[in-house]
Amino acid sequence: MNQEPPVSELNRRAFMRTALSAGAAFCIVPRHVLGGPNQVAPSDKINVAIIGCGGQSLIDMDNLIKFPEIQYVAMADPMKEWDYREFYFGGFAGREAAKRKAEDYYAGQRGKSSFKSIRTYADFREMLDQESGIDAVTIETTDNLHALATLAALEKGKHVYCQKPLTHDIYEARVVTEAARKAGVATQMGNQGHAMEGNRLVYEWINAGAIGDVREVHCWTDRPGGRWPQGVDVPEETPSVPRVLDWNLWLGPARYRAYHPIFCPFRWRGFWDFGTGSLGDMGCHIMDTPVWALDLRHPESVEAVMTTPYKDDTYPVAAMIQYEFPERDGRAPVSLTWYDGGLMPFRPKELEDKRRMGDSGGGVLLIGDKGTIMCGTYGDNPRLIPETEMKKFTPPPKTLKRTEGIYHEWVEACLGGDPATSNFDYSGPLTEVVLLGNVAMRFPNTRLYYDGANMKVTNIEEADQYIKRQYHGGWSL
């Protein structure tokens, strides 16, 4: 899509925005011209390419492909096809599996003759160079490729939906945020809770003074919870690389190591080189609630305590990380503690016996000088505790816009509507906060003092290498 469309194009997009917000199907021209209901003219399509065709990309596709404006045109992944049935995603993944899934959907909806075959590539850079008709991309690679793929797309003026965490390190998050602002395209990070009702309620309650000044926050997750290994040594055996995989492309900017199924296709998240551990996986979901509601910005210090010894290859089995945030525009300073690997905060004395803290994936406690709010992983089911306080509570008026979800927001933004609520101007700084905890894990039991504006740990010079990492294999930012 052109970044500066003509007036007629702006008028068309304004019309589509109105229809989208009303939940309507689009009838820009008579249906007999389009060939059926719930179809839009070819000029109104958002041509989407996928970068990274793993299990999460197929979940995103399941949601986006249902929008009549979305047309998948290309897929890129170093993996041709892989059996994912042992993972919670289920089914098959890889570029050919993603292509087949999309084409089967379109054939069922419109007939095989009504759309062009989807092209596949091993290297997303080749795809972006050769496919001039792409309007937008979704990025669901390993964490260590998020920034590189995002910047490659932004440089070509593509709208971007990138899975969380937005980047692998803090410096990348800053660069990506600034590049997206300059590109002027629609962006969204895949932290779906930010578009949900629970987080909006917490924001409104906190900012209406429901529990007074909040100075203490606790966030926790059950991850890794058996989903991937952490705190382990890398196996010494070196099995052959499967013929369906381009291993060098899969490694991306990571240092070279021999292939092993402990990394690929799914269990990479717990390894420093590829993923961002439990904190990176779930922090952008769970910490989003207090960061947004309390307007938390750069922490002034952070410290990590780990249950297993530091390892060069993997994140610890479990960790606690304490962030200290300063006063912000007259708001009280906040101490936020993160827990993962099954660790939990002490149970609040006001919480009723046998009542679950949070939900099965984690939760948040926001402790104010007039009360406490508890919610689940995505800000779900927020409640004042004990329940007697919730029953007495009169919620304030709703002040935030409600939306139909994270995918709806991004599609609307691609069509020229309001920015998605977790666009990179918000999700970039959130990612910086989250990933500072991973820097602290490199120096366990040591408080790091942080200059957020300059992305620098002021008391330990060696920390800089983890704020801005070194790339390998010929890759560069």
Secondary structure, DSSP 8 states (H G I E B T S, - for coil): --SS--HHHHHHHHHHHHHHHTT----SS-HHHHTSTT---GGG-EEEEEE--SHHHHHHHHHHTTSTTEEEEEEE-SBS-EE-TTSTT-SEESHHHHHHHHHHHHHHHH-GGGS---EEES-HHHHHHH-TT--EEEE-S-GGGHHHHHHHHHHTT-EEEE-SSS-SSHHHHHHHHHHHHHHT--EEES-GGGGSHHHHHHHHHHHTTTT--EEEEEEEE-TTTTSS--S----S------TTB-HHHHHTTS------TTTTTTGGGGBTTT--HHHHHHHHHHTHHHHHHTT----SEEEEEESS---SSB--S-EEEEEEE--BTTB--EEEEEE-TT------TTS-TT--SSBTTEEEEEEETTEEEEE-TTS-S-EEESHHHHHH-------S---S-HHHHHHHHHTT-S--TT-HHHHHHHHHHHHHHHHHHTSTT--EEEETTTTEESS-GGGHHHHS----TT---
